[in-house]
Amino acid sequence: MEVLWSLVVGVFVAIGVYLMLERHVLRLLYGLILISSAINLAIFTAGRLTPGNPPLIELGSSLPAEGAANPLPQALILTAIVIGFGLLIFALMLLYRANVETGSADVDEMKASEEDK
């Protein structure tokens, strides 16, 4: 199962890099979001996938059951999702402001607009 998810992460990263190489700023943002999701999925996969054995500690025990997933990557991913959402909103506001100032979302046209000023 981990091999399949590793391939999915690889495809996400490849598509994200492709999108980040585009000239349109919105596609760059989509690529950034996709790579962020790929990294979250990679961390989640590294923490083991055990759908039938949740990472819960039984009463009176000090460790989770044998073969359970590691709960630390799950907590890190929750934090990364919140930070990623904040980054997305910040980048969207920057994109909106740049679009208002230059009248375009194309990187080359933004650069030409700045050189004209």
C-alpha angles and dihedrals in degrees: 000000000000090000091058092050090047089056090049090052090050092052091048091051092047093050091044093052090047091052092046090056092059121104096231112091094216091058088050088055092048089052091051091051092048093051090048090053091047091053091049090050091048092052090047091050091048089057090061127257112245110157093171095047113051119200095254125139114226120231110275094017128106098204134045119256118286112278095017121143120264108256095204096076089049091055091046091052092052089054092046091052091055093046091046091052090051090049090050093053092046092049092047090053091049090049091050092049092047090049091051092048098045102024093230141074094209113109095220093049091048090052092049090048091053092048091053092058 
